[in-house]
Amino acid sequence: MSEYREALQHPHIAFRAPDLKQGVVKQTPLGLPSLVSGGFALTACVTIQTDGRQSTWAIRCFHRQAPDLQARYKYISDFLQGRNEEFFVNFSYEPEGIRVGNNWYPIVRMAWVEGQSLHDFIENNINNPASLQDLATQIMVLSNRFHNLKMAHGDLQHGNILVRNGKLVLIDYDGMYVPGMPYQTSNELGHIAFQHPRRDRSFFNETIDNFSIIAIYISLLSLATPKGSELWRKYHTGENLIFNRQDYKDPISSALFTEIQSNIELNNTLRQLIDKFQQICLVNLEAIPCLKDIDEEILSPKLAQSALSFWDRLKAFLAHILRLIKQDEEVFDGQFKVFSAHGIFQLVKQDGKKIAVVGKVNNIAEYREDSDLIATFINFGHLKRDSIREWQSSLEYKPFTVVIFSEGLDSLLNVKHLTSSSLRELEGRYLKITGLLEQAKYKRSCTPQIVLGNARQLTSVTEEEANRLIASSRKKLWEKLWNLC
């Protein structure tokens, strides 16, 4: 990630396209290129002036290899070309779009959408049930359109669904399925807070969005009820709407399902939808209906579990073991890998990945220009005493820090009622922060950091909880397999 950030500081050198060479890359308040992570790509915002006209583009740079990505985008482009679909934006795949060092790498150029992410829109309209019901109606329209086109997005979630002038717009098409694709496997599995727990790469067809569409639709309808704001406050984490991976894995014991079902103000239609969604969590992937067919009879939970054949269960078990071997299951709340804030060398290896970091706050610092507050830093170590020097490269690694700009401060004030001055009360306390791990490099020093843009990224934990989370993330493989059995 840091290599892309360095390259984007010089767009006239980094980009191959002549118009992008003249572009201006959006920056953070500290003057560095602003990057957003999603899937296996980082996205920068580039504004171009051409013949007196201004255009803005999302430039997606890939930090992980994606099999057949160029060929997949060719199928997607050919399929969408000429279709005036309101849910999509213009895009192009450029195989040699950006230069990092001496090598050229692909980019996807996508028209920039000025709008709010789905969860930001909900946050701002949680007391406006009519707006949420309207979004649910649009999700139904989207589902029907996908069903008729026999296509799927592949990663429908809060970050890939934007709301522009009250209308839904989809971005990030890396995992899309369109008719005519010869591929038997998916190149990504989507955000796990929106996916069926049994989804794997071998399941790739026009129905892969069925589960996430139902989850989003029911979430919106539930949030539009009188209890919606309470559900949002209790169950929204910043990386979901209200449901999470554990709700899908064990819907019978889910506190969220129980709370929604016990809401006496639910109408019968919504209550039946939620009951059936609970059952859908337990069926095979192939049995998940599209949204318009959800009123058809679904297997009961007990029958749904028995519908999984021995070979289905064996396949899922072996796939799970492989993921454990690759250490892809060290997650917090079924979501992110957990790391200690004081394990600096482990943290820098996570550059460009979304993770959870747990540790004790050492101090709070501010950076100002004149009297203007530019950034606030939550430091998890003493900048000098806790720095580590790597003898091979002579690079000095500073302690992990959380960076908060004005957007994050506004969110902390609105959601947690924390001001820039009251943040000092966090000194000496244990926190959990989730987000994109970046490396901030300056001369011969490097600081692993996460930028906080949403207050829900930050959670206060006890010392006991912090130690348990860190210890859990260090479990040996045999312990995980034993627990699995």
C-alpha positions as CSV (number, residue, x, y, z in Angstrom):
1,M,0.0,0.0,0.0
2,S,2.8,2.4,0.9
3,E,4.3,1.9,-2.5
4,Y,1.1,2.9,-4.3
5,R,0.8,5.9,-2.0
6,E,4.4,7.0,-2.9
7,A,3.7,6.5,-6.6
8,L,0.4,8.5,-6.5
9,Q,2.3,11.5,-5.1
10,H,3.6,12.0,-8.7
11,P,0.7,11.3,-11.0
12,H,2.6,12.7,-14.0
13,I,5.1,9.8,-13.6
14,A,2.8,7.1,-12.2
15,F,0.0,7.0,-14.8
16,R,0.3,5.9,-18.4
17,A,-2.9,7.6,-19.6
18,P,-2.2,11.2,-20.7
19,D,-5.3,12.7,-19.0
20,L,-4.5,11.0,-15.7
21,K,-0.9,12.3,-15.8
22,Q,-2.4,15.8,-15.5
23,G,-4.8,14.8,-12.7
24,V,-4.9,15.9,-9.1
25,V,-5.0,13.1,-6.5
26,K,-7.2,13.6,-3.5
27,Q,-5.1,14.0,-0.3
28,T,-5.5,13.6,3.4
29,P,-5.1,16.7,5.6
30,L,-1.5,15.6,6.1
31,G,-0.9,16.0,2.3
32,L,-0.6,12.3,1.4
33,P,-2.8,10.5,-1.3
34,S,-6.0,9.4,0.3
35,L,-6.6,5.6,-0.3
36,V,-9.7,3.5,0.5
37,S,-9.5,-0.3,0.7
38,G,-12.0,-2.7,-0.7
39,G,-11.7,-6.3,-1.7
40,F,-8.2,-6.7,-3.2
41,A,-7.9,-3.1,-4.4
42,L,-7.0,0.3,-3.1
43,T,-9.0,3.3,-4.5
44,A,-7.7,6.8,-5.1
45,C,-9.7,9.8,-6.3
46,V,-8.3,11.7,-9.2
47,T,-9.7,14.9,-10.7
48,I,-9.0,15.9,-14.3
49,Q,-9.5,19.2,-16.1
50,T,-10.0,18.6,-19.9
51,D,-11.0,21.5,-22.2
52,G,-12.4,23.4,-19.4
53,R,-14.5,20.5,-18.1
54,Q,-13.8,18.7,-14.9
55,S,-14.2,14.9,-14.4
56,T,-13.4,12.8,-11.3
57,W,-12.4,9.2,-11.4
58,A,-12.0,6.4,-8.9
59,I,-8.7,4.7,-9.7
60,R,-8.6,1.1,-8.3
61,C,-5.0,-0.3,-7.8
62,F,-4.7,-4.0,-7.0
63,H,-2.7,-5.0,-4.0
64,R,-3.5,-8.7,-4.4
65,Q,-3.4,-10.9,-7.5
66,A,-6.8,-11.5,-9.0
67,P,-7.0,-14.5,-11.4
68,D,-8.1,-13.6,-15.0
69,L,-9.1,-10.1,-13.9
70,Q,-8.5,-8.5,-17.3
71,A,-10.5,-11.2,-19.1
72,R,-13.3,-11.0,-16.5
73,Y,-13.5,-7.2,-16.9
74,K,-13.7,-7.7,-20.7
75,Y,-16.8,-10.0,-20.3
76,I,-18.3,-7.5,-17.8
77,S,-17.7,-4.5,-20.0
78,D,-19.1,-6.2,-23.1
79,F,-22.2,-7.3,-21.2
80,L,-22.9,-3.9,-19.7
81,Q,-22.0,-1.8,-22.8
82,G,-25.0,-0.2,-24.4
83,R,-27.3,-1.1,-21.4
84,N,-28.6,2.0,-19.7
85,E,-28.6,0.5,-16.3
86,E,-29.2,3.1,-13.5
87,F,-27.3,1.0,-10.9
88,F,-23.9,1.0,-12.7
89,V,-21.3,3.6,-13.6
90,N,-18.8,3.9,-16.5
91,F,-15.5,2.0,-16.1
92,S,-12.5,0.8,-18.0
93,Y,-9.7,-1.7,-17.3
94,E,-6.2,-0.6,-18.1
95,P,-3.7,-3.5,-18.0
96,E,-0.7,-1.1,-17.7
97,G,-2.3,1.8,-15.8
98,I,0.2,2.7,-13.0
99,R,3.9,2.4,-12.6
100,V,5.3,1.5,-9.2
101,G,9.1,1.5,-9.2
102,N,10.1,0.1,-12.6
103,N,7.0,-2.1,-13.1
104,W,3.6,-1.4,-14.6
105,Y,0.4,-2.7,-12.9
106,P,-3.3,-2.8,-13.9
107,I,-5.9,-0.3,-12.8
108,V,-9.6,0.0,-13.1
109,R,-10.8,3.5,-13.9
110,M,-14.4,4.1,-12.6
111,A,-16.5,7.2,-12.7
112,W,-16.5,8.8,-9.2
113,V,-19.8,8.7,-7.5
114,E,-20.6,11.7,-5.2
115,G,-22.8,10.0,-2.7
116,Q,-23.0,8.3,0.7
117,S,-22.1,4.7,1.5
118,L,-25.2,2.7,2.4
119,H,-24.3,2.6,6.1
120,D,-23.6,6.3,6.2
121,F,-26.9,7.0,4.6
122,I,-28.7,4.8,7.2
123,E,-26.8,6.5,10.0
124,N,-28.0,9.9,8.8
125,N,-31.6,8.7,8.2
126,I,-32.1,6.2,11.0
127,N,-35.1,8.3,12.2
128,N,-36.5,8.6,8.7
129,P,-38.3,5.2,8.1
130,A,-39.8,6.3,4.8
131,S,-36.2,6.8,3.4
132,L,-35.2,3.3,4.6
133,Q,-38.3,1.7,3.2
134,D,-37.7,3.4,-0.1
135,L,-34.2,1.9,-0.2
136,A,-35.6,-1.5,0.5
137,T,-38.0,-1.1,-2.5
138,Q,-35.0,-0.2,-4.6
139,I,-33.2,-3.3,-3.4
140,M,-36.2,-5.3,-4.6
141,V,-36.0,-3.6,-8.0
142,L,-32.3,-4.3,-8.2
143,S,-32.8,-8.0,-7.3
144,N,-35.5,-8.4,-10.0
145,R,-33.3,-6.7,-12.6
146,F,-30.3,-8.9,-11.8
147,H,-32.6,-12.0,-11.9
148,N,-33.9,-10.9,-15.4
149,L,-30.4,-10.2,-16.6
150,K,-29.0,-13.5,-15.1
151,M,-26.1,-11.6,-13.5
152,A,-24.7,-10.9,-10.1
153,H,-22.4,-8.3,-8.5
154,G,-20.6,-10.8,-6.2
155,D,-20.0,-8.4,-3.2
156,L,-23.1,-6.5,-2.3
157,Q,-22.3,-4.7,1.0
158,H,-22.4,-1.3,2.7
159,G,-19.2,-0.1,1.0
160,N,-20.1,-1.1,-2.5
161,I,-23.7,0.3,-2.4
162,L,-23.8,4.1,-2.6
163,V,-26.8,6.4,-2.3
164,R,-26.7,9.4,-4.7
165,N,-29.7,11.7,-4.6
166,G,-31.7,9.0,-2.9
167,K,-30.9,6.4,-5.6
168,L,-28.7,3.3,-5.3
169,V,-25.5,3.1,-7.3
170,L,-23.2,0.0,-7.3
171,I,-19.4,0.2,-7.5
172,D,-16.5,-2.3,-7.5
173,Y,-17.2,-4.9,-10.1
174,D,-14.2,-7.2,-9.6
175,G,-16.3,-10.2,-8.5
176,M,-19.2,-9.8,-10.9
177,Y,-20.8,-12.7,-12.8
178,V,-22.4,-12.1,-16.2
179,P,-23.8,-14.5,-18.7
180,G,-21.2,-16.1,-21.0
181,M,-18.4,-16.1,-18.5
182,P,-16.5,-19.4,-18.8
183,Y,-15.2,-19.4,-15.2
184,Q,-16.2,-22.0,-12.7
185,T,-14.9,-20.2,-9.7
186,S,-15.2,-16.8,-8.1
187,N,-12.1,-14.6,-7.6
188,E,-13.5,-13.2,-4.3
189,L,-16.0,-14.2,-1.6
190,G,-17.4,-10.9,-0.7
191,H,-17.7,-9.2,2.6
192,I,-18.4,-11.9,5.2
193,A,-21.0,-9.8,7.1
194,F,-23.2,-10.1,4.0
195,Q,-22.5,-13.6,2.8
196,H,-23.8,-17.0,3.6
197,P,-21.3,-18.8,5.8
198,R,-21.0,-21.7,3.4
199,R,-20.1,-19.6,0.3
200,D,-16.9,-20.7,-1.3
201,R,-15.1,-20.0,-4.5
202,S,-16.6,-23.0,-6.3
203,F,-20.1,-21.4,-6.1
204,F,-20.1,-18.9,-8.9
205,N,-23.3,-18.1,-11.0
206,E,-26.1,-15.6,-11.3
207,T,-27.5,-16.5,-7.8
208,I,-24.4,-15.6,-5.7
209,D,-26.2,-12.3,-4.6
210,N,-29.4,-13.9,-3.4
211,F,-28.3,-14.2,0.2
212,S,-26.7,-10.7,0.5
213,I,-29.8,-9.1,-1.1
214,I,-32.1,-10.8,1.3
215,A,-29.9,-9.8,4.3
216,I,-29.8,-6.1,3.1
217,Y,-33.5,-6.0,2.4
218,I,-34.5,-7.4,5.8
219,S,-32.0,-5.2,7.5
220,L,-33.5,-2.1,5.9
221,L,-37.1,-3.1,6.7
222,S,-36.1,-3.9,10.3
223,L,-34.4,-0.6,10.7
224,A,-37.5,1.2,9.4
225,T,-39.6,-0.1,12.4
226,P,-40.0,1.9,15.6
227,K,-37.3,-0.2,17.2
228,G,-34.9,0.5,14.3
229,S,-32.7,3.1,15.9
230,E,-32.2,0.8,18.9
231,L,-31.2,-2.1,16.7
232,W,-28.8,0.2,14.8
233,R,-27.2,1.4,18.0
234,K,-26.8,-2.1,19.4
235,Y,-25.8,-4.2,16.4
236,H,-24.1,-1.9,13.8
237,T,-20.3,-2.1,14.0
238,G,-19.2,0.0,11.1
239,E,-18.5,-3.2,9.1
240,N,-22.1,-4.5,8.7
241,L,-25.7,-3.2,8.8
242,I,-27.1,-5.2,11.7
243,F,-26.5,-8.9,10.9
244,N,-23.0,-10.4,11.2
245,R,-21.3,-13.7,10.4
246,Q,-22.2,-15.3,13.7
247,D,-25.9,-14.5,13.2
248,Y,-25.8,-16.5,10.0
249,K,-23.7,-19.4,11.4
250,D,-26.0,-19.9,14.4
251,P,-29.3,-18.1,13.7
252,I,-31.3,-20.1,16.3
253,S,-29.1,-18.7,19.1
254,S,-28.7,-15.2,17.6
255,A,-29.6,-12.4,19.9
256,L,-30.4,-10.2,17.0
257,F,-32.8,-12.7,15.4
258,T,-34.4,-13.2,18.8
259,E,-34.8,-9.4,19.4
260,I,-36.3,-8.7,16.0
261,Q,-38.7,-11.6,16.3
262,S,-39.9,-10.5,19.8
263,N,-40.8,-7.0,18.5
264,I,-44.5,-6.9,18.9
265,E,-44.7,-4.0,16.5
266,L,-43.6,-6.1,13.5
267,N,-46.2,-6.6,10.8
268,N,-46.9,-10.2,9.8
269,T,-45.2,-9.9,6.5
270,L,-41.9,-8.8,7.9
271,R,-42.1,-11.3,10.7
272,Q,-42.6,-14.1,8.2
273,L,-39.6,-12.8,6.1
274,I,-37.4,-12.8,9.2
275,D,-38.5,-16.3,10.1
276,K,-37.7,-17.5,6.6
277,F,-34.3,-15.7,6.5
278,Q,-33.4,-17.5,9.7
279,Q,-34.1,-20.8,7.9
280,I,-32.2,-19.7,4.8
281,C,-29.1,-19.3,6.9
282,L,-29.1,-23.1,7.3
283,V,-29.8,-24.3,3.8
284,N,-27.3,-25.2,1.0
285,L,-26.2,-22.4,-1.2
286,E,-28.1,-23.8,-4.2
287,A,-31.4,-23.6,-2.2
288,I,-31.2,-19.9,-1.4
289,P,-34.1,-18.3,-3.3
290,C,-34.1,-14.9,-5.0
291,L,-35.8,-12.1,-3.1
292,K,-39.1,-12.2,-5.0
293,D,-39.5,-15.9,-4.4
294,I,-38.8,-15.8,-0.7
295,D,-42.5,-16.2,0.1
296,E,-42.3,-19.8,-1.2
297,E,-42.0,-22.6,1.4
298,I,-38.5,-22.9,2.8
299,L,-37.2,-26.0,4.6
300,S,-37.4,-25.9,8.4
301,P,-34.1,-25.4,10.2
302,K,-33.9,-29.0,11.3
303,L,-34.6,-30.3,7.8
304,A,-32.3,-27.7,6.3
305,Q,-29.4,-29.0,8.4
306,S,-30.2,-32.6,7.4
307,A,-30.3,-31.6,3.8
308,L,-26.6,-31.1,3.8
309,S,-25.1,-34.3,2.6
310,F,-22.1,-36.1,4.1
311,W,-20.0,-35.0,1.2
312,D,-21.1,-31.4,1.6
313,R,-20.1,-31.4,5.2
314,L,-16.8,-33.1,4.5
315,K,-16.0,-30.6,1.8
316,A,-16.8,-27.7,4.0
317,F,-14.7,-29.2,6.9
318,L,-11.7,-29.7,4.6
319,A,-12.0,-26.2,3.2
320,H,-12.1,-24.9,6.7
321,I,-9.0,-26.8,7.6
322,L,-7.2,-25.3,4.6
323,R,-8.2,-21.8,5.7
324,L,-6.9,-22.5,9.2
325,I,-3.6,-23.6,7.7
326,K,-3.3,-20.4,5.8
327,Q,-4.3,-18.6,9.0
328,D,-7.3,-16.9,7.4
329,E,-9.5,-17.6,10.4
330,E,-7.7,-15.5,13.1
331,V,-10.6,-13.1,13.2
332,F,-12.4,-10.9,15.7
333,D,-16.1,-11.2,15.8
334,G,-16.0,-13.3,12.7
335,Q,-14.7,-10.3,10.9
336,F,-11.0,-9.3,11.1
337,K,-7.7,-10.8,12.2
338,V,-6.7,-9.5,15.6
339,F,-3.2,-8.1,16.4
340,S,-1.6,-6.6,19.4
341,A,-0.9,-2.9,19.1
342,H,2.5,-3.6,20.5
343,G,3.5,-6.2,17.9
344,I,5.0,-3.7,15.5
345,F,6.7,-6.1,13.1
346,Q,3.5,-8.1,12.8
347,L,1.5,-5.0,12.1
348,V,3.7,-3.7,9.3
349,K,3.2,-7.0,7.5
350,Q,-0.5,-6.2,7.3
351,D,0.0,-3.1,5.1
352,G,-3.1,-2.6,3.0
353,K,-5.3,-5.0,4.9
354,K,-8.3,-4.4,7.2
355,I,-7.6,-5.7,10.6
356,A,-8.4,-5.3,14.3
357,V,-5.8,-3.9,16.7
358,V,-6.1,-4.2,20.5
359,G,-3.9,-2.4,23.0
360,K,-3.4,0.1,25.8
361,V,-3.4,3.8,25.0
362,N,-0.1,5.5,25.9
363,N,-1.0,9.1,25.1
364,I,-3.1,11.5,22.9
365,A,-1.3,14.0,20.7
366,E,-2.5,16.7,18.3
367,Y,-1.0,18.2,15.2
368,R,-1.9,21.9,14.5
369,E,-1.0,24.4,11.9
370,D,-1.2,27.8,13.5
371,S,-4.3,27.4,15.7
372,D,-6.1,24.9,13.3
373,L,-6.4,21.3,14.5
374,I,-5.2,19.1,11.5
375,A,-5.1,15.7,13.1
376,T,-5.4,13.9,16.5
377,F,-3.2,10.8,17.3
378,I,-4.1,8.0,19.7
379,N,-0.6,6.6,20.4
380,F,-0.2,3.1,21.7
381,G,3.4,3.6,22.8
382,H,6.0,6.3,23.5
383,L,7.3,7.6,20.3
384,K,11.0,7.4,21.3
385,R,11.2,4.9,24.1
386,D,9.0,2.2,22.3
387,S,10.5,2.6,18.8
388,I,12.2,-0.4,17.3
389,R,15.1,-0.3,14.7
390,E,15.4,-3.0,12.1
391,W,19.1,-3.7,11.8
392,Q,18.9,-5.1,8.2
393,S,17.4,-1.9,6.7
394,S,18.2,0.5,9.6
395,L,14.6,1.6,9.4
396,E,13.1,2.8,12.7
397,Y,9.5,1.6,13.4
398,K,7.4,3.9,15.5
399,P,4.6,2.6,17.8
400,F,1.2,1.9,16.4
401,T,-1.1,5.0,16.2
402,V,-4.7,5.9,15.3
403,V,-5.0,9.0,13.2
404,I,-8.2,11.1,13.4
405,F,-9.0,14.0,11.0
406,S,-12.0,16.3,11.1
407,E,-14.4,13.7,9.6
408,G,-13.5,11.2,12.3
409,L,-13.8,13.8,15.1
410,D,-17.3,14.7,13.8
411,S,-18.3,11.1,13.9
412,L,-16.9,10.6,17.4
413,L,-18.9,13.6,18.6
414,N,-22.1,12.5,16.9
415,V,-22.0,8.8,17.8
416,K,-19.9,8.6,21.0
417,H,-20.2,12.2,22.3
418,L,-16.4,12.5,22.4
419,T,-14.8,15.8,21.7
420,S,-11.1,16.4,20.7
421,S,-10.4,17.4,24.3
422,S,-12.3,14.6,26.0
423,L,-10.3,12.1,23.9
424,R,-7.5,12.5,26.5
425,E,-9.7,10.5,28.9
426,L,-8.7,7.5,26.8
427,E,-5.1,7.6,28.0
428,G,-4.3,4.4,30.0
429,R,-7.4,2.6,28.7
430,Y,-7.6,-0.4,26.4
431,L,-9.2,0.0,23.0
432,K,-10.0,-2.0,19.9
433,I,-9.7,-0.3,16.5
434,T,-10.7,-1.8,13.2
435,G,-9.7,-0.5,9.8
436,L,-7.2,-0.3,7.0
437,L,-3.6,-0.7,8.2
438,E,-1.2,1.8,6.6
439,Q,2.5,2.5,6.9
440,A,3.3,6.2,7.3
441,K,6.9,6.6,6.1
442,Y,9.0,9.7,6.8
443,K,12.7,9.7,6.0
444,R,14.1,6.6,7.8
445,S,11.1,5.9,10.0
446,C,7.8,4.0,9.6
447,T,4.6,4.2,11.6
448,P,1.9,1.5,11.4
449,Q,-1.4,3.4,11.6
450,I,-5.2,3.2,11.1
451,V,-7.1,6.3,10.0
452,L,-10.4,6.6,11.9
453,G,-13.3,7.9,9.8
454,N,-16.2,6.3,11.6
455,A,-16.6,6.3,15.3
456,R,-17.8,2.7,15.3
457,Q,-14.3,1.6,14.3
458,L,-13.3,2.4,17.9
459,T,-14.4,0.3,20.9
460,S,-13.4,0.4,24.5
461,V,-12.5,-3.0,26.0
462,T,-11.3,-4.1,29.4
463,E,-7.7,-5.3,30.0
464,E,-9.1,-8.8,30.4
465,E,-11.0,-8.6,27.1
466,A,-7.9,-7.2,25.4
467,N,-5.7,-10.1,26.7
468,R,-8.3,-12.7,25.7
469,L,-8.6,-11.3,22.1
470,I,-4.8,-11.2,21.7
471,A,-4.4,-14.7,23.1
472,S,-7.2,-16.0,20.9
473,S,-5.5,-14.7,17.8
474,R,-2.3,-16.6,18.7
475,K,-4.0,-20.0,19.0
476,K,-2.0,-22.8,17.5
477,L,-3.5,-24.7,14.5
478,W,-4.1,-27.9,16.5
479,E,-6.1,-25.8,19.1
480,K,-8.3,-24.4,16.3
481,L,-8.9,-27.8,14.8
482,W,-9.8,-29.2,18.2
483,N,-12.3,-26.5,18.7
484,L,-13.7,-27.1,15.3
485,C,-14.3,-30.7,16.0
